[in-house]
Amino acid sequence: MHFQVICATIAFGMGIDKPDVRFVIHYSLPKSVEGFYQEAGRAGRDGLLAHCIMYYTYQDVKRLRRIIEMDQAATFDSKRVHIDNLFRMVQYCENVADCRRSQLLNYFGERDFNREECGNFRGAICDNCVSK
């Protein structure tokens, strides 16, 4: 068996435009839901099954918050926005009841997605819907 693997940082990874990426693995918490969506969207562009896996700890939250708070060029208001974005990401990760797709779509203003549709593509049901 032959596998091709690309390891990328966020800065490099955003330039990856391959249609057949099967896995996106986050080894840390993204700074925002928008960032997570952008990064996760690198997988499955060819319409075939792809997986997004995230590993994170509360240390990630502490580290990212410290970075935000230490930014001397940022205003109080911009820091508040970044911290709010970080905690929205934590809320998404910690929600073990609601459909992940529904959460993301609601975040971006889409309210028409029915949770029952989550498993329509075989093998693509989110972890929360699998666990009911």
Residue, then its C-alpha position, 0 to 999 in steps of 0.5 A: m500500500h502506498f500513502q502520500v502524507i502532507c504535514a503543514t502548518i496553518a500558514f503553509g496548509m492554506g495553500i494546499d489545493k488537492p481534491d483528494v485529501r482524506f484526513v485533516i488532523h488538528y493537533s491543537l485547538p484552532k483560534s476560531v470557528e472560521g479558522f477551523y472551518q477553513e482548515a477542515g474544508r481542505a479535506g474531501r473536495d472531490g466529494l468522497l468521504a474524508h475525516c477531520i480529527m481534532y486533538y486539543t487540551y485546555q492548555d491550548v486555550k490557555r496558550l492561545r489566550r495568553i498570546i492574544e492578551m500579550d499582543q501589544a499592537a491590538t486594541f482592547d476591543s480586538k482582543r475581546v473579539h479574538i477571545d470571544n472567537l476562541f471561546r466559541m471554538v471551545q463551545y463547539c468542541e465541548n458540545v457533545a449533544d448537538c450535531r456538529r454540522s448543524q452547529l457549524l451551519n448555524y454559526f454561519g447563518e444557515r438554519d435549514f439543515n436537519r440533523e436527520e440529514c447528518g448521516n445521509f452520506r455513508g460513513a460521514i455522520c458526525d461523532n455527536c449524531v453517532s452517539k445519539 
